[in-house]
Amino acid sequence: MKKILLIISFIIFHSQIFSQFFDLNQQEALLLGGIGVTYIDQTAYMSLHFQPEFEFSNIGIGIDLTLNFNDQGIRTEEWEDVSDYLSILRYFRYGRKYDPVYFRVGALDYATLGHGTIIYMYNNRASYDARQIGAEFDLDFNYFGIETVYSNFLQAGILGVRAYVRPLQFTTLATVPIIGGFEIGASYSEDFNNNSGIVSGGLDENGDFQATENIGRTTIYGFDLELPIIKGSTFELDLFYDYVQIHNFGTGQTLGALLNFSTGVLDIKAKFERRFNDDDYLPSYFNPLYEIDRFSYDAETDSVRSKVQLLYPDGEVGKGYYGGLLIDIFHLFKILGSYERLDLYPKSGRLHLSADISPKDGSFIARGAYDKVGLHNVGEIFTLDDRSFLYAEVGYKPIPFLIVSILYKWNFAPVRDNGGMIIGYETQTRVEPRVSLAYPFSLSGSNP
């Protein structure tokens, strides 16, 4: 019997923390593919998917080939740029984040630099029609190390670098509890995209966008301190302080705590921050929806909306807070939630939720992710608009490896001017009923 079976799986345009149906161990693989019907903004397409994943020792490889077509032919919006073809290799990875050596190229799964006060859970594929090829590269030599992020190799994108040192590791105090692990870091991030500093502009006589005010690249830098208070096999507690400066704008300071509790049955990770901000400063500037928020032009109103405009205050910003919690029970039930808000800025709320309830031997699956920015009140959480991003899938397994499910996505499609430049994004819905097959197997020769 051939080992290659097909599955209808995620169309992983939105990088999620829980991206695999099965958690692969070393020397394992999951061959995926399938066929279904996708409704994109109420237009029906047949969909073909081939999305295998492989785990060779410390090396991981993921493929994502998706074709949507109807009687008019293949949907061309997904194959307009070179990056769309290169994105068939969804990722190549060596190691995992926080390993001594970590490298990843392709889709970035919620990339974070340091404590996340500059780059936090950044996603370079908020639109499946405008996929990017990015990379992360980290080295940790115990005494010192470096973290790097780059968002888009085929166009100018976001570069983030954090270098850190544990100075007492060079002395006889290296083994002393608490102070021995003291860490000092310095970070630099810059968005090299030409649109990152646009404040105003409009269309010229040829229908191409021209900026009338562009303040240039967005540059952010800072330093941080981290002190591990408790380091045990079950419980860890770290305290940290970050100072960040947005060039030509304001500064922000953050006091925070990281907690990690793990028993093998129950894993809990928590993070809390208290933030002290200037009025012309925003914490975690490069966040999950930054690619959408960076710049957009509305031809109907002849107006520009950009992230950098938010740095020009219309009132007092002041202090803020952030809280995040991840709960993992038996690696079968996983839920992550985070919320942040500025005390005196009423439309500053940011919410992220993601969950995965898909046990390998269970009879059902339920998984999803939701991001919302600019929250003013609780009621807005339940409203989908241009500040929202949603993925949800529920399904049933009548027999092992066979999945019947329905998938819903609220995401974004790029809007281009006459010259082909992306000048914004508009909301897009995708609904897909699917029947799937999934077959994991061992690369060492013994099948499950």
C-alpha positions as CSV (number, residue, x, y, z in Angstrom):
1,M,0.0,0.0,0.0
2,K,1.3,3.4,-1.0
3,K,2.1,5.7,1.9
4,I,1.1,8.9,0.2
5,L,-2.5,9.7,0.9
6,L,-4.2,13.1,0.5
7,I,-5.7,15.4,3.0
8,I,-7.6,18.7,2.8
9,S,-5.7,20.6,5.5
10,F,-5.1,24.2,6.5
11,I,-4.6,26.8,3.8
12,I,-1.9,28.3,6.1
13,F,-2.0,31.9,4.9
14,H,-2.1,32.9,8.6
15,S,0.8,31.5,10.5
16,Q,-0.5,30.0,13.7
17,I,1.2,28.8,16.8
18,F,-0.6,25.4,16.5
19,S,-0.1,24.8,12.8
20,Q,0.1,21.0,12.6
21,F,-2.8,18.5,13.0
22,F,-0.3,16.1,14.5
23,D,2.8,17.2,16.5
24,L,5.7,15.6,14.6
25,N,8.6,14.1,16.5
26,Q,12.0,13.5,15.0
27,Q,12.1,11.2,12.0
28,E,8.4,11.6,11.4
29,A,6.4,12.9,8.4
30,L,2.8,13.8,7.6
31,L,1.7,13.6,4.0
32,L,-1.2,15.9,3.3
33,G,-3.4,16.8,0.3
34,G,-6.9,16.8,-0.9
35,I,-9.7,18.4,-2.8
36,G,-12.6,20.6,-1.8
37,V,-14.9,23.5,-2.6
38,T,-13.8,27.0,-1.5
39,Y,-16.1,30.1,-1.6
40,I,-14.0,33.2,-1.8
41,D,-16.2,36.3,-1.4
42,Q,-19.2,34.1,-2.5
43,T,-17.4,32.9,-5.7
44,A,-17.0,29.1,-5.8
45,Y,-13.7,27.4,-6.7
46,M,-12.6,23.8,-6.7
47,S,-9.5,23.5,-4.5
48,L,-6.6,21.2,-4.7
49,H,-4.1,21.0,-1.8
50,F,-0.8,19.3,-1.3
51,Q,0.8,20.1,2.1
52,P,3.2,17.5,3.5
53,E,5.5,18.1,6.5
54,F,8.7,16.3,7.3
55,E,10.9,16.2,10.5
56,F,14.5,14.9,10.0
57,S,16.3,15.1,13.3
58,N,16.6,18.9,13.8
59,I,15.4,19.8,10.3
60,G,11.8,20.5,9.4
61,I,10.3,21.0,6.0
62,G,6.8,22.1,5.0
63,I,5.2,22.3,1.6
64,D,2.1,24.3,0.7
65,L,0.7,23.9,-2.8
66,T,-2.9,25.1,-3.3
67,L,-4.7,25.6,-6.5
68,N,-8.2,27.2,-6.7
69,F,-10.0,27.1,-10.0
70,N,-13.4,27.2,-11.7
71,D,-14.8,27.2,-15.2
72,Q,-12.9,30.5,-15.8
73,G,-9.6,28.8,-15.0
74,I,-7.1,29.0,-12.1
75,R,-7.6,31.9,-9.7
76,T,-4.7,34.1,-10.8
77,E,-4.6,36.4,-7.7
78,E,-2.7,33.7,-5.9
79,W,0.0,33.5,-8.6
80,E,0.9,37.1,-9.5
81,D,4.4,37.4,-7.9
82,V,7.6,35.4,-7.8
83,S,7.0,35.0,-4.0
84,D,3.7,33.1,-4.7
85,Y,5.7,30.4,-6.5
86,L,8.5,30.3,-3.9
87,S,5.9,30.0,-1.2
88,I,5.2,26.5,-2.3
89,L,8.1,25.7,0.1
90,R,6.2,27.0,3.1
91,Y,9.2,26.7,5.4
92,F,12.6,25.1,5.9
93,R,13.7,25.0,9.5
94,Y,16.7,23.9,11.6
95,G,16.1,23.6,15.3
96,R,13.3,25.5,17.2
97,K,13.0,28.9,18.7
98,Y,15.2,29.1,21.9
99,D,17.4,26.2,20.8
100,P,21.2,27.0,20.7
101,V,20.9,27.2,16.9
102,Y,17.6,28.1,15.2
103,F,17.0,29.0,11.5
104,R,13.8,29.3,9.6
105,V,13.0,30.6,6.1
106,G,9.6,31.0,4.5
107,A,6.4,31.7,6.4
108,L,7.1,33.4,9.8
109,D,4.9,31.9,12.6
110,Y,4.3,34.9,14.9
111,A,7.9,36.0,15.0
112,T,9.0,37.7,18.2
113,L,12.3,39.5,19.0
114,G,13.4,39.5,22.6
115,H,10.5,40.3,25.0
116,G,8.3,41.5,22.1
117,T,8.4,45.2,22.9
118,I,9.4,46.0,19.3
119,I,8.5,42.9,17.2
120,Y,5.8,40.7,18.8
121,M,3.9,37.8,17.1
122,Y,4.6,39.4,13.7
123,N,3.0,37.6,10.7
124,N,4.4,38.0,7.2
125,R,1.4,36.2,5.5
126,A,-1.7,38.1,6.6
127,S,-2.9,37.8,3.0
128,Y,-2.7,34.5,1.1
129,D,-2.8,36.6,-2.1
130,A,0.4,38.5,-1.1
131,R,2.7,35.9,0.5
132,Q,6.2,36.8,1.6
133,I,9.4,34.9,2.1
134,G,11.1,35.8,5.4
135,A,13.6,34.3,7.8
136,E,14.6,34.0,11.5
137,F,18.1,33.1,12.6
138,D,19.2,32.8,16.3
139,L,22.4,31.7,18.0
140,D,22.8,31.2,21.8
141,F,26.3,30.5,23.0
142,N,25.2,30.6,26.7
143,Y,27.6,33.5,27.3
144,F,26.1,35.6,24.6
145,G,23.8,35.3,21.6
146,I,21.8,37.0,18.8
147,E,18.3,36.9,17.5
148,T,17.3,38.1,14.0
149,V,14.1,38.5,11.9
150,Y,13.7,39.6,8.3
151,S,10.2,39.7,6.8
152,N,10.5,39.8,3.0
153,F,13.5,38.8,0.8
154,L,11.9,39.7,-2.5
155,Q,11.0,43.3,-1.5
156,A,12.2,45.6,1.2
157,G,10.8,44.5,4.6
158,I,11.3,44.5,8.3
159,L,14.7,43.8,9.8
160,G,15.1,43.1,13.5
161,V,18.3,42.3,15.4
162,R,18.8,41.7,19.1
163,A,22.2,40.9,20.6
164,Y,22.6,39.9,24.2
165,V,25.2,39.0,26.7
166,R,25.2,37.3,30.1
167,P,28.2,39.0,31.6
168,L,28.5,37.0,34.8
169,Q,28.9,33.8,32.8
170,F,32.5,35.0,32.2
171,T,33.2,35.1,36.0
172,T,33.2,32.8,39.0
173,L,29.6,34.0,39.7
174,A,28.3,32.1,36.7
175,T,26.8,29.3,38.9
176,V,25.3,31.7,41.6
177,P,21.5,31.4,41.6
178,I,19.6,34.4,40.2
179,I,22.4,36.7,39.3
180,G,24.4,34.1,37.3
181,G,21.8,34.3,34.5
182,F,21.6,38.1,34.4
183,E,21.2,39.2,30.8
184,I,21.7,42.5,29.0
185,G,20.3,43.0,25.4
186,A,20.2,45.6,22.7
187,S,17.8,45.7,19.8
188,Y,17.5,47.4,16.4
189,S,14.6,47.2,14.0
190,E,13.8,49.0,10.8
191,D,11.1,48.7,8.2
192,F,12.8,49.3,4.8
193,N,9.5,49.2,2.9
194,N,9.0,52.5,1.1
195,N,5.4,52.7,2.4
196,S,6.4,52.6,6.1
197,G,6.6,56.4,6.5
198,I,3.7,57.5,4.3
199,V,1.5,60.1,5.9
200,S,-0.5,61.4,2.9
201,G,-0.8,61.0,-0.8
202,G,-3.1,60.2,-3.7
203,L,-3.5,58.8,-7.2
204,D,-1.9,60.7,-10.2
205,E,-3.3,61.0,-13.7
206,N,-2.1,57.5,-14.5
207,G,-3.9,55.9,-11.6
208,D,-0.7,55.3,-9.7
209,F,-0.3,56.2,-6.0
210,Q,2.1,59.1,-5.2
211,A,3.0,60.1,-1.7
212,T,2.8,63.8,-0.8
213,E,4.4,63.3,2.6
214,N,6.7,60.4,3.5
215,I,8.8,60.7,6.6
216,G,11.0,57.8,5.6
217,R,11.8,54.4,7.2
218,T,10.4,53.5,10.6
219,T,13.4,52.8,12.9
220,I,13.2,51.5,16.4
221,Y,15.9,50.6,18.9
222,G,16.3,49.8,22.6
223,F,17.9,47.9,25.3
224,D,16.7,45.4,27.9
225,L,17.6,43.6,31.1
226,E,16.5,40.2,32.2
227,L,16.9,38.5,35.6
228,P,15.9,34.8,36.2
229,I,14.5,34.7,39.7
230,I,13.6,31.0,39.7
231,K,15.0,28.3,37.5
232,G,13.7,24.8,38.2
233,S,12.5,21.7,36.3
234,T,8.9,22.6,37.0
235,F,8.7,26.3,37.6
236,E,10.5,29.3,36.1
237,L,10.1,33.0,36.8
238,D,12.0,35.8,34.9
239,L,11.7,39.5,35.4
240,F,12.6,42.0,32.7
241,Y,12.9,45.7,31.8
242,D,12.8,47.1,28.3
243,Y,13.5,50.7,27.1
244,V,12.5,51.4,23.5
245,Q,12.9,54.5,21.3
246,I,11.1,55.1,18.0
247,H,13.4,57.3,15.9
248,N,12.0,60.9,15.7
249,F,9.2,60.0,18.0
250,G,8.8,58.9,21.6
251,T,10.0,56.3,24.0
252,G,8.5,53.5,26.0
253,Q,9.5,51.6,29.1
254,T,8.2,48.1,30.1
255,L,8.4,46.2,33.4
256,G,7.4,42.6,33.0
257,A,7.4,39.0,34.3
258,L,7.5,35.7,32.5
259,L,6.2,32.5,34.2
260,N,6.6,28.9,33.0
261,F,5.0,26.0,34.8
262,S,5.4,22.5,33.4
263,T,4.6,19.0,34.8
264,G,4.3,17.1,31.5
265,V,0.6,16.9,32.0
266,L,-0.1,20.6,32.4
267,D,2.0,23.3,30.8
268,I,1.3,27.0,31.6
269,K,3.1,30.0,30.2
270,A,2.1,33.5,31.4
271,K,3.4,37.0,30.7
272,F,2.4,40.3,32.2
273,E,3.8,43.8,31.4
274,R,3.2,47.3,32.8
275,R,4.0,49.9,30.2
276,F,5.0,53.5,30.5
277,N,4.7,55.3,27.2
278,D,5.3,58.8,25.7
279,D,2.3,60.2,23.8
280,D,4.0,59.6,20.4
281,Y,5.0,56.0,21.0
282,L,3.3,52.6,20.5
283,P,4.6,49.4,22.1
284,S,5.1,46.2,20.0
285,Y,4.9,48.4,16.8
286,F,5.5,45.4,14.5
287,N,2.6,43.1,15.5
288,P,0.4,40.4,13.9
289,L,-1.5,42.8,11.6
290,Y,1.3,45.2,10.8
291,E,1.4,44.2,7.1
292,I,-2.2,45.3,6.9
293,D,-1.8,48.4,9.1
294,R,1.5,49.7,7.5
295,F,-0.2,51.6,4.7
296,S,-3.5,51.7,2.8
297,Y,-5.2,54.2,0.5
298,D,-8.9,54.6,0.1
299,A,-9.7,55.9,-3.4
300,E,-13.4,56.6,-2.5
301,T,-12.4,59.1,0.2
302,D,-9.0,60.0,-1.2
303,S,-7.4,59.3,2.2
304,V,-4.4,57.5,3.5
305,R,-4.4,55.4,6.7
306,S,-1.0,54.2,7.9
307,K,0.6,52.9,11.1
308,V,3.0,55.8,11.4
309,Q,0.0,58.2,11.6
310,L,-0.8,56.7,15.0
311,L,2.5,58.1,16.3
312,Y,1.1,61.6,16.0
313,P,-1.0,61.8,19.2
314,D,-4.5,63.3,19.5
315,G,-4.4,63.0,23.2
316,E,-2.5,61.6,26.2
317,V,-1.4,58.0,25.8
318,G,0.5,57.3,29.0
319,K,0.6,54.0,30.7
320,G,-0.7,50.6,29.5
321,Y,-0.6,46.9,30.2
322,Y,-0.3,43.5,28.5
323,G,-1.3,40.1,29.7
324,G,-0.9,36.7,27.9
325,L,-1.6,33.1,28.9
326,L,-0.9,29.8,27.2
327,I,-2.4,26.5,28.6
328,D,-1.5,23.1,27.2
329,I,-3.1,20.0,28.8
330,F,-1.6,16.6,27.7
331,H,-0.7,18.3,24.4
332,L,-4.3,17.7,23.4
333,F,-6.0,20.9,24.5
334,K,-4.1,24.1,23.7
335,I,-5.4,27.7,24.1
336,L,-3.5,31.0,23.9
337,G,-5.0,34.4,24.8
338,S,-3.5,37.8,25.1
339,Y,-4.8,41.4,25.5
340,E,-3.1,44.8,25.7
341,R,-4.4,48.3,26.1
342,L,-3.3,51.8,26.8
343,D,-4.9,53.4,29.9
344,L,-6.0,56.7,28.4
345,Y,-6.4,55.8,24.7
346,P,-9.9,54.3,24.3
347,K,-9.3,52.5,20.9
348,S,-6.0,50.9,21.7
349,G,-7.2,47.4,22.7
350,R,-5.5,44.4,21.0
351,L,-6.8,40.9,21.4
352,H,-5.3,37.6,20.2
353,L,-6.9,34.2,20.7
354,S,-5.9,30.8,19.3
355,A,-7.0,27.3,20.3
356,D,-6.4,23.7,19.1
357,I,-8.4,20.8,20.3
358,S,-7.5,18.1,17.9
359,P,-6.3,14.9,19.7
360,K,-4.5,12.5,17.4
361,D,-6.8,9.6,18.4
362,G,-9.9,11.6,19.0
363,S,-13.1,11.7,16.9
364,F,-13.3,15.5,16.4
365,I,-11.2,18.6,15.7
366,A,-11.7,22.2,16.6
367,R,-9.1,24.9,16.0
368,G,-8.9,28.5,15.2
369,A,-7.2,31.9,15.7
370,Y,-8.5,35.4,16.0
371,D,-6.8,38.8,16.1
372,K,-8.5,42.2,16.7
373,V,-6.9,45.6,16.9
374,G,-8.3,49.0,17.8
375,L,-10.8,47.6,20.3
376,H,-12.9,50.2,22.1
377,N,-15.3,48.0,24.0
378,V,-16.2,44.3,24.6
379,G,-19.0,44.4,22.0
380,E,-16.5,45.0,19.2
381,I,-14.9,41.6,19.8
382,F,-17.8,40.0,18.1
383,T,-17.8,42.2,15.0
384,L,-15.6,41.3,12.0
385,D,-14.3,44.3,10.1
386,D,-11.0,45.7,8.6
387,R,-9.4,45.4,12.1
388,S,-10.1,41.7,12.4
389,F,-8.5,38.4,11.3
390,L,-10.2,35.1,11.9
391,Y,-9.5,31.4,11.1
392,A,-11.8,28.6,12.4
393,E,-12.2,24.9,11.5
394,V,-14.4,22.3,13.1
395,G,-14.7,18.7,12.0
396,Y,-15.5,15.1,12.8
397,K,-13.5,11.9,12.1
398,P,-15.8,9.0,11.2
399,I,-12.8,6.7,10.8
400,P,-9.1,7.1,11.6
401,F,-7.4,9.5,9.2
402,L,-10.6,10.6,7.6
403,I,-11.8,14.1,8.5
404,V,-15.1,15.9,7.5
405,S,-14.9,19.6,8.4
406,I,-15.8,23.1,7.4
407,L,-13.3,26.0,7.4
408,Y,-14.1,29.7,7.7
409,K,-11.6,32.6,7.2
410,W,-11.9,36.3,7.5
411,N,-8.7,37.7,6.0
412,F,-7.4,40.3,3.5
413,A,-6.9,40.6,-0.2
414,P,-4.4,43.2,-1.6
415,V,-5.6,46.3,-3.5
416,R,-3.2,47.5,-6.3
417,D,-2.9,50.7,-8.3
418,N,-2.6,50.7,-12.1
419,G,1.2,50.1,-11.8
420,G,0.7,46.9,-9.7
421,M,1.8,48.5,-6.4
422,I,-0.1,47.2,-3.3
423,I,-1.8,50.3,-1.9
424,G,-3.9,48.6,0.7
425,Y,-6.0,45.6,1.6
426,E,-9.7,44.8,1.7
427,T,-11.4,42.2,3.7
428,Q,-12.0,38.8,2.2
429,T,-14.0,35.8,3.3
430,R,-13.3,32.2,2.5
431,V,-15.6,29.3,3.4
432,E,-14.6,25.7,2.6
433,P,-16.4,22.4,3.3
434,R,-13.9,19.6,3.0
435,V,-13.4,15.9,3.4
436,S,-9.8,15.0,4.3
437,L,-7.4,12.2,4.7
438,A,-4.2,12.4,6.9
439,Y,-1.5,9.8,7.1
440,P,1.5,10.2,9.5
441,F,4.4,7.8,9.2
442,S,7.9,7.2,10.5
443,L,10.9,8.1,8.4
444,S,12.9,5.4,10.3
445,G,10.8,2.6,8.7
446,S,8.2,1.8,11.3
447,N,4.7,3.1,10.5
448,P,2.1,4.2,13.2
